[in-house]
Amino acid sequence: MKLHNSSPLKKTAVITFTLALLMATFSTQATTRAQSDFLTAAPGPGIYELAYDGSQNSLFAASAPSFDKDKTSGLVYRLDPQTLKTTSALTTSRRAFAAALDEENHKLWLGNTLEGSVTLVDTRSGKEIKTLQLSDTANPKEIVHTREMALDNVRHRLYVSGVAQKGVVWVIDTEKNELITTIENMGKWPTGLVVNSEKGLVYVINGSGELVTINGEDNSIVSRHVIEGDKKHFFLNIAIDSKNNRAFITDPDLPNILVVDTTSGKIIHSISNVNSLAVLYNAKRDEIYITHRNAKLVSIVDGTSYRLKTYIATTLLPNSLALAANGSELFVSLKQGEKEMGKAPDEVMKIDLEKI
């Protein structure tokens, strides 16, 4: 169903019908909510990842406003997390996609996907500090694109996945703001990664359906597990429950979210849902949040029973997720479809989890 080709009234009817089918399929007690029930703002086009800064009461939104060859700069919107009003906008030399916040040291790291680099911004002054070129640029056609980033604030490291046939993970010293090493042998198309700072481990997933674990002390590969070896997976995003050694993994071609034991690589559970994109775990509420881009849905799942609790139907395409430090507020970036991309502004939605 091409919802973007329908009138607003028809869109509502189609979404309602789709949700009804989903509820019948899953036989749950899940509630359904509309985006209009929540606070939403439209800062500008090209919004990708979000980062919440409790110390400065700010929500940062990384943006790549244009894909035109002559428009290579990026934007970082600073939003008031209470009102979602834009309080400032910083222009960066390169387009900003991924975002990782070092709140304590007032540093915001931005992934420049197309250039294979990362940009560092001072969140107090709003000024760009430097850009680290990670991929070799000798041959523009062979640039290894950056994708996901994750911080280990205990060891002062930033990990960045490099998406290629022979994938890599770059390791940056966040005190010296320098590249330390490049971890190779990460499999085909390493995409999502996440850090367990307490245990000093980094979990990386890739397009070969693997879960690869890195030792944060010496950057060696501890283990690698092929998840469901009898099936072909292209894993995209990962979140972890560090206390219980659980990883939540999305495959955009799979109408399930896999719950995997991080120590053994074995599947604990498969959460029935619709095709998924981003995933985030909230330990304070024991909930899993998932964006379903094509279905225009955000789902909230109980972290113990894996029961679907709530679906939120959106008018745009839900993309990335960010959580406030109190664990009670969820922020979602919502993107325009292909026809409106770069023309109409993307949106940010705030979900008060205490009121659901």
Salt bridges, closest charged atoms under 4 A:
ASP37 OD2 - ARG33 NE 3.02
ASP68 OD2 - LYS71 NZ 3.82
GLU115 OE2 - ARG95 NH2 3.91
ASP122 OD1 - ARG124 NE 3.64
GLU148 OE1 - ARG147 NH1 3.83
ASP152 OD2 - ARG155 NH1 3.01
ASP173 OD2 - ARG157 NH1 3.66
GLU175 OE2 - HIS156 NE2 3.55
GLU210 OE1 - ARG224 NH2 3.13
GLU217 OE2 - ARG155 NE 2.78
GLU228 OE2 - LYS231 NZ 3.47
GLU228 OE1 - HIS233 NE2 2.65
ASP241 OD2 - ARG246 NH2 2.89
ASP251 OD2 - HIS233 ND1 2.89
ASP286 OD1 - ARG246 NH2 3.65
GLU287 OE1 - ARG285 NE 2.92
GLU287 OE2 - LYS309 NZ 2.67
GLU329 OE2 - LYS350 NZ 3.37
ASP346 OD2 - LYS335 NZ 2.82
ASP352 OD2 - LYS355 NZ 3.93
GLU354 OE2 - ARG285 NH1 3.40
